[in-house]
Amino acid sequence: MFDSAAAIGVILGSAWFTLVPEPTVVNKETVTVSYMTDVHNKEWDLSLTKDKSILDVSYQSKPTSFYGLRYGASAMLNAQGTYMFGPGVGKTIDAKGFDMTLFIYPSYSVIKGDDRIRSLSGSFNFRTTFDVMYRLNEKTKVGVGLMHISNGGYKDPNHGLEAVRLTWGRDF
């Protein structure tokens, strides 16, 4: 579980988020669409037909009164037909015009094709996303982020996968 810098970053980021007392001042639901590419995509070819491209759509509830946690759901799909979906929990923090959001999605996975995601084992994996988004106006935001997928070490192998995210969000 701790075999990559991304996994360690996610754990440290999660601890930091629990220590920050206040969520974002934006008390709205959010839908995000993210385009991702595996960090091992050395060509940085971002076309949707490439093997290492991933599309993710997620919904996040309004912040609750319990530590400002948000609940949600997310689904992702890659060009080879691999898909993952599941519920999630996370938090958004307001940082002067930027929203920083950390979400963890326990996910059911169907792995297809011959790609790096196949190195994950099992049909149950955890997806953790961290996004920093700039609010363009009251409802729209854009940003960048990271995603880490692994099985949490419950089964071998647990190589994990990391991706860079470009994200568009809409509050309502």
Backbone torsions as a table, in degrees:
resi	resn	phi	psi	omega
1	MET	NA	-32.7	-177.3
2	PHE	-102.3	28.0	-174.4
3	ASP	-88.6	6.2	177.2
4	SER	-140.1	154.0	178.7
5	ALA	-62.6	-33.5	179.8
6	ALA	-64.1	-41.9	179.9
7	ALA	-64.2	-42.5	178.2
8	ILE	-65.0	-40.6	177.8
9	GLY	-62.0	-40.3	179.1
10	VAL	-63.8	-43.2	-179.3
11	ILE	-66.6	-45.4	177.8
12	LEU	-64.7	-39.1	177.5
13	GLY	-64.0	-39.3	178.2
14	SER	-63.1	-42.5	178.5
15	ALA	-63.4	-42.2	179.6
16	TRP	-63.1	-42.6	-179.2
17	PHE	-62.4	-34.5	179.5
18	THR	-71.5	-23.8	179.8
19	LEU	-81.5	-23.5	-179.6
20	VAL	-78.1	119.5	-170.4
21	PRO	-75.5	-29.4	-171.6
22	GLU	-111.3	135.5	174.3
23	PRO	-79.2	-174.0	176.7
24	THR	-61.8	151.9	176.6
25	VAL	-76.5	-13.9	177.6
26	VAL	-78.9	107.6	-175.8
27	ASN	-98.0	64.5	-175.9
28	LYS	-135.0	162.2	171.5
29	GLU	-78.4	154.6	-177.1
30	THR	-134.4	138.6	169.4
31	VAL	-116.9	131.2	178.6
32	THR	-124.5	149.3	172.7
33	VAL	-125.2	125.7	-177.3
34	SER	-124.7	139.7	173.2
35	TYR	-110.8	127.8	-174.7
36	MET	-128.3	156.8	170.5
37	THR	-136.7	141.3	177.1
38	ASP	-54.8	135.6	-180.0
39	VAL	-65.6	-13.6	177.2
40	HIS	-89.9	7.7	176.2
41	ASN	-77.9	83.6	-173.4
42	LYS	-66.5	-23.5	179.8
43	GLU	-79.6	-16.5	-175.7
44	TRP	51.8	36.3	173.7
45	ASP	-81.2	111.9	-172.8
46	LEU	-98.6	15.2	-179.5
47	SER	-68.0	146.2	-176.1
48	LEU	-64.2	-18.2	-177.9
49	THR	-88.1	-7.2	-178.3
50	LYS	-75.8	150.0	-176.1
51	ASP	-57.9	-31.5	-171.9
52	LYS	-96.9	10.3	179.5
53	SER	-91.8	140.1	-176.8
54	ILE	-134.7	137.7	175.8
55	LEU	-113.7	134.1	-177.2
56	ASP	-132.4	135.5	175.2
57	VAL	-124.9	132.5	-179.3
58	SER	-139.7	155.1	175.3
59	TYR	-120.8	137.3	177.1
60	GLN	-130.2	132.1	-178.9
61	SER	-71.7	174.2	170.4
62	LYS	-64.2	151.6	176.4
63	PRO	-61.1	139.6	178.0
64	THR	-89.5	173.4	176.9
65	SER	-79.7	-8.3	179.3
66	PHE	-89.6	91.9	-179.2
67	TYR	57.4	18.2	-179.4
68	GLY	70.6	17.0	-179.5
69	LEU	-64.7	147.5	176.6
70	ARG	-118.9	148.0	177.2
71	TYR	-111.5	157.5	-178.2
72	GLY	-170.8	-167.5	177.7
73	ALA	-150.7	152.7	-177.8
74	SER	-147.1	149.5	175.0
75	ALA	-137.8	138.2	177.9
76	MET	-132.4	153.8	-177.1
77	LEU	-146.1	139.3	173.6
78	ASN	-113.7	174.6	-174.0
79	ALA	-65.1	-20.9	-179.1
80	GLN	-90.7	-0.9	178.0
81	GLY	97.6	1.8	174.5
82	THR	-69.3	134.7	175.7
83	TYR	-139.5	154.9	179.0
84	MET	-142.2	141.5	174.2
85	PHE	-150.8	152.9	178.6
86	GLY	175.0	171.0	177.3
87	PRO	-76.9	169.7	179.5
88	GLY	-153.0	166.4	175.0
89	VAL	-140.1	143.8	-178.3
90	GLY	-168.9	-165.8	-177.2
91	LYS	-152.2	145.1	175.2
92	THR	-119.3	132.9	179.4
93	ILE	-117.8	135.5	178.1
94	ASP	-83.8	128.5	179.0
95	ALA	-131.5	67.6	175.1
96	LYS	53.0	66.0	177.9
97	GLY	93.0	-8.3	177.4
98	PHE	-116.2	143.2	171.2
99	ASP	-107.5	126.5	174.0
100	MET	-107.2	119.3	-174.7
101	THR	-122.9	129.8	173.8
102	LEU	-118.3	126.3	179.6
103	PHE	-134.2	143.8	175.4
104	ILE	-121.6	125.8	-178.4
105	TYR	-119.6	104.7	167.9
106	PRO	-66.7	126.9	-167.9
107	SER	-132.5	142.4	168.7
108	TYR	-80.9	134.7	-174.3
109	SER	-124.9	138.5	168.8
110	VAL	-123.1	112.6	-173.9
111	ILE	-98.8	124.4	179.4
112	LYS	-130.1	157.4	177.1
113	GLY	82.2	179.6	-178.9
114	ASP	-112.9	80.2	-178.5
115	ASP	-132.0	176.1	-178.4
116	ARG	-61.6	-27.4	-178.7
117	ILE	-65.1	-20.3	177.5
118	ARG	-64.3	-21.3	180.0
119	SER	-69.5	-11.1	172.7
120	LEU	-76.4	143.2	179.3
121	SER	-114.7	143.8	178.6
122	GLY	92.9	163.8	178.7
123	SER	-92.6	-1.0	179.8
124	PHE	-119.9	119.6	179.9
125	ASN	-136.6	164.2	176.6
126	PHE	-109.2	130.3	174.1
127	ARG	-110.8	127.2	177.3
128	THR	-119.4	129.7	-179.8
129	THR	-122.2	142.9	173.4
130	PHE	-133.1	120.6	-178.9
131	ASP	-125.1	143.1	169.0
132	VAL	-115.3	116.5	-174.2
133	MET	-122.4	136.6	177.0
134	TYR	-92.7	129.4	178.6
135	ARG	-81.1	111.2	177.8
136	LEU	-71.2	-37.3	176.6
137	ASN	-155.3	-165.9	-175.6
138	GLU	-61.6	-27.0	-174.3
139	LYS	-117.2	-20.8	-171.5
140	THR	-115.0	139.2	177.8
141	LYS	-144.4	153.3	177.6
142	VAL	-133.1	153.3	-179.7
143	GLY	-171.3	-172.8	178.2
144	VAL	-128.5	160.5	179.6
145	GLY	-168.9	-172.4	179.2
146	LEU	-130.3	151.9	173.9
147	MET	-131.5	141.6	174.2
148	HIS	-128.3	132.2	176.3
149	ILE	-121.4	132.5	171.0
150	SER	-158.2	170.0	178.7
151	ASN	-90.8	6.9	177.1
152	GLY	75.6	8.2	177.5
153	GLY	85.7	9.2	-179.6
154	TYR	-76.8	-12.2	-177.0
155	LYS	-152.6	146.7	176.1
156	ASP	-95.8	144.8	-3.8
157	PRO	-79.4	164.3	177.4
158	ASN	-135.9	64.4	-176.2
159	HIS	-74.4	-32.6	-179.4
160	GLY	77.5	169.1	179.2
161	LEU	-147.1	136.0	176.8
162	GLU	-119.2	144.8	-179.9
163	ALA	-140.5	149.4	172.6
164	VAL	-92.9	137.4	-174.8
165	ARG	-117.2	139.1	165.4
166	LEU	-111.7	124.5	-169.0
167	THR	-128.2	140.7	172.0
168	TRP	-119.3	133.2	-179.3
169	GLY	-129.2	152.4	179.7
170	ARG	-135.4	121.4	176.0
171	ASP	-90.3	143.9	175.0
172	PHE	-148.4	NA	NA
